[in-house]
Amino acid sequence: MCGIVGCLALSPEADPDQSWVATATQRIGHRGPDDEGFFTDHDVALAYKRLAIIDLSQAGHQPMRSADGRFWMIFNGEIYNYVELGAELRNQGVALRSSGDSEVLLETYARIGKDVVHRLRGMYAFAIWDTWTRELFCARDPFGIKPFYYCLDPEPGGTGHRGRHAAGPTGPELAGKPPTGGPGGGPPGDDGRWLTGTPRPGEPEDWPEPRPSAPGRHAARPATGGDASRPPGSPGQPAAGPAPAGPAAWPEVPGRLLRFASERKALADPGELRALDPDELRRYLSFQYVPPPGTLTPPIQVLPPGHAMIAKPGGDVSVYRYWRADLRPAAAASAETPRRILAVMRDSIAVHLRSDAPLGAFLSGGIDSAAICALAAEHRPDLLTFTVGFEREGYSEIDRAQETAAALGVKSVPYLISPEEFFRFLPQIIWHLDDPMADAAAVPLWFVAREAAKQVKVVLSGEGSDELFGGYAIYHQPGMVRAGERLPDWGRAPLKAAAALLPAGVKGKGLLERTSTPLRRRYIGNAHVFTDGQVGQIARAGTARPYDVTDPVYDQAADAGLDDVSTMQLVDINTWLAGDILVKADRMTMAHSLELRVPFLDREVMAVAARLAREEKIGSGTTKAALRAAMSEVLPPAAAQRAKLGFPVPIGHWLKGEAGGFAESLLRDAQTDQWIDRQAALRLLAKFRAGDATVSWRHLWVLVVFSLWHRIYVEKAYDPVALGWEPAQGAAR
């Protein structure tokens, strides 16, 4: 586990920006306080901050050089099957110099090349530089557990940003096929009149083809590596303020560069943003996060989960997809399914426990974390578990977590979060998240990670269970709603008209709205805040719609003939899981130099979950039916059957009470007028505080978080160095 940074010179007049690499590496020092290293040659500069977890010795130092001297690697994550892959290497005569997973990854790549991604069981984002072919290969794990941000400095006269897939095609036609070379509509009831005015029309944008970079080479300089090669630590010049629309260039360094890092702030810290993307802001208002591969801050993009990147000086930057979720549900339930689930989860937990550093687990009141703790305790009966809650009734799982811990015989470490503490640390939490994210559960996750980091360096957690095993109540579709999917448009129109006549809150209105709206226009993921029409009444620019993101997933589901539950799971795996759940899991834990592992998001677990029949997910009037049956062998009945809470936060109560003034001041003070309609936002706050049932606290929280994010990253009202969030440049490392 660590933080990685790199810079590749693409055009003949460019050199890798070593000063930026040093600055960026220091900005993400919280990801790896145990060690650091640098490698440079005339084409590339690589840097690494280490959080030592497996093989704590200097044998795990990075950047790491292959035994034959050909490859250099920086790697963030864990390869859980490194023991088995290492045995294969030894059988082939490879003398490994360490007992860690990093060397196993590097030496496996040295033998089979890009196909290494199909052999890995783990979470990862890595970059490997081939000193012979002058090729950089980068890859990210299938689910997107570990982050990877990148940007291309533009060509002269260019913008450096060409849409959501600017670096290259990522469609299913390229799945698993690396380029040659080198080794081996809104939810129901959206009538456009929610506030005032008419919603802005929007059409899906085109996905452009990649732009080739200029050919050429650089003046040769000797390659250097290790601590002796540490580049200068002086900070780069701050960039100009963000443009009102569209991206701007990187003016500091001549020529075209590829820059990449584990966190967005390494590429653009507060006060350094080149631009904000109005289309991504519109998507944020709908999703409560910016769905990958976009970011709010072009030209920076996300390397999507299950994708790889190949770049060469004087050549193209190519991005291709090597994996995608492929759900193939069985036609009927099987009596053997619970046994298979329990067996594969025991196996996943066993490999996820491989650590040379102290390890614990997060424990809430639900089945996911309880199952993980129960199976982990079979190997580690002294397991430490951590949970948090709030004082308000109904917003704490501490009592339930402690009951489960007592039943399992493990120790529980609880922590109670006060409203004052919540809002005091909120700016720092928003800074850590990089792009705005209005998932309130990120805040308690930051606190539980802080408490866990005082005693352990690794935690197991239950992320991914709901998406793979069918854990969301929204997956339950009443028979009438399912029948509505088969109606033609003219058959839905009377139902939609009837729903429009009913006042908000009247029983039956929601059912009519869902029945009259196709699934692909009412479900964009587990979180759907502002509808398409409502976004047009809040956002001041842009034309994007949320369906630009989800329509390709619905097309994949239709081609595979998936049922409604599997279709919604596929949407969540591709959007909610990758853009929200795993982003906050990584940032909130690594903010405290804590590694989070997710045993449910394992390739072997996925192979079993992908075959679950519909009734094995939402059958018997419950969620995760087969998982509950499997875990009933190791959990007390209350824990196995308990409904999901998931770090609930009483924000709605606070916004109607003591936090209402905070929200109003923030919405008034943030200089966001070019992006959102301030008066519309304030009207929403007033409606919510007056008890208007058409406005939820989520509508307000999305706007509050964006406004606070804007204060931090655009207006630089908070200085991360002065506040101690990141070290001063040039400080001792």
Secondary structure by P-SEA (a helix, b strand, c coil): cbbbbbbbbcccccccaaaaaaaaaaaacccccccccccccccbbbbbccccccccccccccccccccccccccccccccaaaaaaaaaaaaccccccccaaaaaaaaaaccccccccccccccccccccccccbbbbbbcccccbbbbbbbcccccccccccccccccccccccccccccccccccccccccccccccccccccccccccccccccccbbbbbbccccccccccccccccccccccccccccccbbbbbcccccccccccccccccaaaaaaaaaccccccccccccccccccccbbbbbcccccbbbbbccccccccccccccaaaaaaaaaaaaaaaaaaccccbbbbbbcccaaaaaaaaaaaaccccbbbbbcccccccccaaaaaaaaaaaacbbbbbbbbcaaaaaaaaaaaaaaacccccccaaaaaaaaaaaaaacccbbbbbccccccccccccccccaaaaaaaacccccaaaaaaaaaaccccccaaaaaaaaacccccccccccccccaaaaaacccccccccccccaaaaaaaaaacccaaaaaaaaaaaccccccaaaaaaaaaaaacbbbbbccccaaaaaaaaaccccccccccccaaaaaaaaccccccccccccccccccaaaaaaaccaaaaaaaaaacccccccccaaaaaaaaaaaaaccccccaaaaaaaaaaaaaaacccccccccccccccccccccc
